[in-house]
């Protein structure tokens, strides 16, 4: 089987996801920022054939970031906009491959936004008449409930919100997966 490739939108960033033959890029397009130049990431995802250590670590290395969780490990190189993710093998006690891929992509997106002077926040965002409103809170605080009360088409995101400077001293707020 050949590798499969998908182009997805992660808020202000587009990413080309290339999965090894045993994985499928089961991700969908998410809302994009208006009037934002899209940066492009190239992310290669493979499945490990050996156990990944049960450790959490994200650290800066000479050429970028090294990422390690019990679910995935990899590298992210901001200077080349390239990332590699290796997903832990399927295990009845761990999450599905789709959730592992999603977690790894969130981690890479967070690192990338930080490098650009932005941030990825766990929250909900809705479009208002004069800008966006971002609501932050811990799990169960009501962010998704709040987003569901907004007029259709005005919800930017109800889980992960990308905030990115637009070069004029203002920030763009974007929905992400």
Phi, psi and omega in degrees: 000147180269161175293151180247140182237141176222146174254120181236160178256129176240077184063240183279002188237136172258147182226135173263113182260121176247118182254144175295167189302332182275355181244155177239135177283078186275056180241157181241169178282140181245166182305142180251159176287141175282144176055035178243129175291129182276130171271152182241130174255151173240117185236125177255128182241129176230166176254131179287146176258005176226162182297146175258132183305145180279076182215151176244126178199133168230119181220153178282131174249176184301325183253007181158227183235141174254130183242136179214123169222172175293346184261334181198162171215160180173193182227149172227126180246098182300327183293332179250356183058037180242146178218153175231132176237134175242115182275142178298151178298156178299134181214135183301336182269354182248172181292168177290164179297323179300314180293325177294317179296316179300315179298318178295319178294322177298318180297314180296317178301316179300315179296317181296314179298321178298318178297331180270003181089010180252200180202155170247123185240142173280108183184193177233150180224137176232148179278131176248180181294328183242019180148199181251153175243127181247131179242125181250152177175162180287169179304132180089001183282346177108016181297312180293322177298317178297315180298325182291343178274351180286155177298140181305136181093348180261352178280121178270328179182148179232022177218301181234126183246128178263130177240127186222132177296144182258004178092354180247010185091356178257169178238145173262139177247128185228146173280147179224173181302000000 
